[in-house]
Amino acid sequence: MGLFDMISKRHLTRHPYCAALVPAAGKSERMGGTDKLTAQLGGIPVLERTLLALDGASLVDEIVVAVSPERLEELAALCARVGVKKPLRVVEGGASRAQSVLMAALAASDRCELLAVHDGARPLILPEQVDEMVRLGRQTYAAAPALPVTDTVKVADTAGLVQSTPDRRTLFAVQTPQVFQANILKAALQSAIEAGAELTDDCSAVERLGKEVYLAPGWRENIKITTASDLTLAEALLRERENRA
């Protein structure tokens, strides 16, 4: 094998440096008094399960967790107990999701080519699913897993009067991890924050810049813990997974 062939092969096998960003600065306002990040799921805190999945992903090189300033010490201690093998740092998040993700992105290594944003409260993601999205993100500006919407959706005004019924074949519920080229995500978040744009996910920031976002099939088990009933469902899904193993 010649030198050129060896260099080419090395380039093809090298994966771009990727940091997983974990926004975990939410207030669990819909959990009825339970904190969703420290809630036990199969005897393990939700956030710990999320971190272990990211740690097990072969295409993730480091992890940055953004938490609320008042919980920095508490959640940093939780993260330290997990025993993550990859470099992990805990930073203060901001008042909004966009601010928290940007602060995590800026704290990541300068070597980052890709940023994978995954909700701290999505504990049932699997390492191989994270890797699948990182591979897709490598090929695109931005990629996210999503599930087709199965319910009929109505658009209504503030008085509750229906304005339209979108074709649900064009509607998708977006999940995480959402994977982006690092420079694009940072620029998109900065632009959105400066404009005061209200974002519910990170793809929206990239869409504002006119960049294409690609959707891949998501996973039914990859639910986000938002309410107490979500935690009950996650327990059931976890038991099913363990019974299949």
C-alpha positions as CSV (number, residue, x, y, z in Angstrom):
1,M,0.0,0.0,0.0
2,G,1.4,3.4,-1.0
3,L,1.7,6.4,1.2
4,F,-1.2,8.2,-0.5
5,D,-3.4,5.1,-0.1
6,M,-2.5,5.0,3.6
7,I,-3.4,8.6,4.2
8,S,-6.7,8.3,2.3
9,K,-7.7,5.2,4.3
10,R,-6.8,7.0,7.5
11,H,-9.0,10.0,6.5
12,L,-11.9,7.8,5.7
13,T,-11.8,5.9,9.0
14,R,-11.2,9.0,11.2
15,H,-14.4,10.4,12.6
16,P,-14.9,14.1,13.2
17,Y,-14.5,15.3,16.8
18,C,-17.9,15.5,18.3
19,A,-19.1,16.9,21.6
20,A,-22.4,15.9,23.1
21,L,-24.2,19.0,24.6
22,V,-26.8,18.2,27.3
23,P,-29.2,21.0,28.2
24,A,-30.3,20.3,31.8
25,A,-31.2,23.7,33.1
26,G,-35.0,23.2,33.1
27,K,-37.2,23.7,36.2
28,S,-39.4,20.5,36.0
29,E,-42.4,22.7,36.3
30,R,-44.8,20.1,35.0
31,M,-43.5,17.2,37.2
32,G,-45.8,17.9,40.2
33,G,-42.9,18.6,42.6
34,T,-40.5,15.9,41.3
35,D,-37.2,16.9,39.7
36,K,-37.0,15.0,36.4
37,L,-33.2,14.9,36.2
38,T,-32.7,13.3,39.6
39,A,-35.9,11.2,39.5
40,Q,-35.1,7.5,39.8
41,L,-35.7,5.4,36.6
42,G,-35.0,1.7,37.3
43,G,-33.0,2.8,40.4
44,I,-30.8,5.2,38.5
45,P,-31.3,9.0,38.1
46,V,-32.7,10.1,34.8
47,L,-29.7,12.3,34.0
48,E,-27.2,9.5,34.9
49,R,-28.9,7.2,32.3
50,T,-28.6,9.9,29.7
51,L,-24.9,10.5,30.4
52,L,-24.2,6.7,30.3
53,A,-25.8,6.4,26.9
54,L,-23.7,9.3,25.5
55,D,-20.6,7.9,27.1
56,G,-21.2,4.6,25.4
57,A,-21.5,6.2,21.9
58,S,-18.3,5.5,20.0
59,L,-18.6,8.7,17.9
60,V,-19.0,11.1,20.9
61,D,-15.6,12.4,22.2
62,E,-16.7,14.6,25.1
63,I,-19.8,15.7,27.0
64,V,-20.8,19.1,28.2
65,V,-23.8,19.5,30.5
66,A,-25.4,22.9,31.0
67,V,-27.3,23.3,34.3
68,S,-29.0,26.1,36.1
69,P,-26.6,28.2,38.2
70,E,-28.3,27.4,41.5
71,R,-27.9,23.7,40.9
72,L,-24.4,23.7,39.6
73,E,-22.8,22.1,42.6
74,E,-25.5,19.5,43.1
75,L,-25.6,18.3,39.5
76,A,-21.9,18.5,39.0
77,A,-21.6,16.1,42.0
78,L,-24.2,13.8,40.3
79,C,-22.2,13.9,37.1
80,A,-19.0,13.1,38.9
81,R,-20.6,10.0,40.5
82,V,-21.6,8.6,37.2
83,G,-18.1,7.5,36.3
84,V,-18.2,8.7,32.7
85,K,-15.0,7.7,30.8
86,K,-15.1,10.5,28.3
87,P,-14.1,14.1,29.2
88,L,-17.1,15.7,30.9
89,R,-17.6,19.2,32.1
90,V,-20.6,20.9,33.8
91,V,-21.2,24.5,33.0
92,E,-23.8,27.1,33.9
93,G,-26.8,27.3,31.5
94,G,-28.8,30.4,30.7
95,A,-32.4,31.6,31.0
96,S,-33.5,29.9,27.8
97,R,-32.7,26.6,26.0
98,A,-30.8,28.5,23.3
99,Q,-28.6,30.2,25.8
100,S,-27.9,27.0,27.6
101,V,-26.9,25.1,24.5
102,L,-24.8,28.0,23.3
103,M,-23.0,28.2,26.6
104,A,-22.3,24.4,26.4
105,A,-21.1,24.8,22.8
106,L,-18.7,27.5,23.7
107,A,-17.3,25.4,26.6
108,A,-16.7,22.4,24.3
109,S,-13.2,21.8,22.8
110,D,-12.1,24.0,19.9
111,R,-11.5,20.8,18.0
112,C,-15.2,20.1,17.7
113,E,-16.4,19.7,14.1
114,L,-19.8,18.3,15.2
115,L,-22.1,19.1,18.1
116,A,-24.8,16.6,19.2
117,V,-27.5,18.2,21.4
118,H,-29.4,15.7,23.5
119,D,-32.0,16.5,26.2
120,G,-30.9,15.6,29.7
121,A,-34.4,14.2,30.2
122,R,-34.3,11.7,27.4
123,P,-32.7,8.8,29.3
124,L,-33.8,5.9,27.0
125,I,-31.6,6.7,24.0
126,L,-29.2,4.0,23.1
127,P,-25.5,4.5,22.3
128,E,-25.9,3.1,18.8
129,Q,-28.8,5.5,18.1
130,V,-26.6,8.4,19.1
131,D,-23.9,7.1,16.7
132,E,-26.5,6.8,13.9
133,M,-27.4,10.4,14.2
134,V,-23.7,11.6,14.4
135,R,-23.1,9.8,11.2
136,L,-26.0,11.5,9.5
137,G,-24.9,14.9,11.0
138,R,-21.5,14.4,9.5
139,Q,-23.1,14.3,6.0
140,T,-25.4,17.3,6.5
141,Y,-25.6,20.8,8.1
142,A,-28.1,19.5,10.6
143,A,-29.9,16.3,11.3
144,A,-32.5,15.2,13.9
145,P,-34.6,12.0,14.6
146,A,-38.4,12.4,14.3
147,L,-41.6,10.4,14.4
148,P,-44.6,10.9,12.2
149,V,-47.5,12.6,14.0
150,T,-50.4,10.2,14.3
151,D,-53.1,12.4,15.8
152,T,-55.0,15.0,13.7
153,V,-53.6,18.4,14.4
154,K,-55.6,21.6,14.4
155,V,-54.3,25.2,14.1
156,A,-56.5,27.5,16.3
157,D,-56.5,31.2,17.4
158,T,-56.2,32.3,21.0
159,A,-60.0,32.0,21.4
160,G,-59.9,28.4,20.4
161,L,-61.4,28.9,16.9
162,V,-60.0,26.4,14.4
163,Q,-58.1,28.1,11.6
164,S,-56.9,25.1,9.6
165,T,-56.1,21.4,9.7
166,P,-52.6,20.6,8.4
167,D,-52.0,17.4,6.5
168,R,-50.5,15.2,9.2
169,R,-48.5,13.3,6.5
170,T,-46.2,16.4,6.6
171,L,-46.0,16.7,10.4
172,F,-43.3,15.1,12.5
173,A,-42.5,15.2,16.3
174,V,-38.8,15.9,16.6
175,Q,-36.5,14.3,19.1
176,T,-32.9,14.5,20.1
177,P,-30.0,14.0,19.6
178,Q,-29.9,16.7,17.0
179,V,-26.5,16.9,15.3
180,F,-25.0,19.9,13.7
181,Q,-21.8,21.2,12.1
182,A,-20.3,23.1,15.1
183,N,-19.8,26.5,13.4
184,I,-23.3,26.5,12.0
185,L,-25.0,25.7,15.3
186,K,-23.0,28.3,17.2
187,A,-23.7,31.0,14.7
188,A,-27.4,30.1,14.5
189,L,-27.9,30.2,18.3
190,Q,-26.1,33.5,18.6
191,S,-28.3,35.0,15.9
192,A,-31.5,33.7,17.4
193,I,-30.5,35.0,20.9
194,E,-29.7,38.4,19.5
195,A,-33.0,38.5,17.6
196,G,-35.0,37.4,20.7
197,A,-36.4,34.5,18.8
198,E,-38.3,31.9,20.8
199,L,-37.0,28.4,20.0
200,T,-38.3,25.1,21.2
201,D,-35.5,23.1,19.6
202,D,-32.1,23.7,18.2
203,C,-33.0,22.8,14.6
204,S,-35.2,25.9,14.6
205,A,-32.1,28.1,15.1
206,V,-30.4,26.6,12.0
207,E,-33.7,26.9,10.0
208,R,-33.6,30.7,10.7
209,L,-30.4,30.9,8.8
210,G,-31.9,29.2,5.8
211,K,-30.0,26.0,6.3
212,E,-31.5,22.6,5.4
213,V,-32.4,20.2,8.3
214,Y,-32.7,16.5,7.6
215,L,-35.0,14.3,9.5
216,A,-34.3,10.6,10.2
217,P,-36.6,8.0,11.7
218,G,-36.8,8.4,15.4
219,W,-37.5,5.8,18.1
220,R,-40.7,5.3,20.1
221,E,-38.8,4.6,23.3
222,N,-36.9,7.9,23.1
223,I,-39.4,9.8,25.1
224,K,-38.7,13.0,27.0
225,I,-39.5,13.1,30.7
226,T,-41.8,16.2,31.1
227,T,-44.6,15.0,33.4
228,A,-45.0,12.4,36.1
229,S,-46.9,10.2,33.6
230,D,-43.8,10.2,31.3
231,L,-41.7,8.8,34.1
232,T,-44.3,6.0,34.6
233,L,-44.2,5.3,30.9
234,A,-40.4,5.3,30.9
235,E,-40.4,2.7,33.7
236,A,-42.6,0.5,31.6
237,L,-40.5,0.9,28.5
238,L,-37.3,0.2,30.5
239,R,-38.8,-3.0,31.9
240,E,-39.8,-4.1,28.3
241,R,-36.3,-3.4,27.1
242,E,-34.7,-5.4,30.0
243,N,-37.1,-8.3,29.4
244,R,-36.1,-8.4,25.7
245,A,-32.4,-8.5,26.6
